[in-house]
Amino acid sequence: MSTTQVLGETPYASPGQPHASLTGRIDALPASFGLWSFITLLSLGGFFELYDLFQTGYISAGLLAEGIFHTGQAGIFGIADQAAFASATFMGLFIGASLLAPLADKLGRRLTFMVALAWYGLFSLLMATQSSAEGVIFFRFLVGIGLGIELVTIDTYLSEWVPTHLRLAVL
């Protein structure tokens, strides 16, 4: 004897109820403390990632005031250091998001997220210790790679693990 499930029907999970797929199992998860904790932690990761991305615009002014960055042709590559800093950030984001983030499909989202987070943290710390424009810009490029990987991985990870009946509440 077979059973038929109506499309769109997502019953809550119970120990004796088999599910045809992992997606069906995830969609059947009830709202629990563990699930909301997971969603909160990933969302906090996304918040700090965006905060770091937005600071690209105003951190340059502080580095210029400290004499680390230079304006005009006195900067690295013959352009203002602020421009090189922003360019390095977005070049790193491009490489991380388009070339390295797809590795999450092969290595797993969790491992990719953890490696990208460690990468981002390590190179952010190293960037903070630099006293030259070249060092800051180089490490900002490496930070951008980690941010690019996280940018894609966090959103995908959340969309895969949040049950369909909770997605509106999470948004």
Secondary structure, DSSP 8 states (H G I E B T S, - for coil): ------TT------TT---SSHHHHHHT----HHHHHHHHHHHHHHHHHHHHHHHHHHHHHHHHHTTSS--GGGSGGGS-HHHHHHHHHHHHHHIIIIIIGGGHHHH-HHHHHHHHHHHHHHHHHHHHT--SHHHHHHHHHHHHHHHHHHHHHHHHHHHHHS-GGGHHHH-
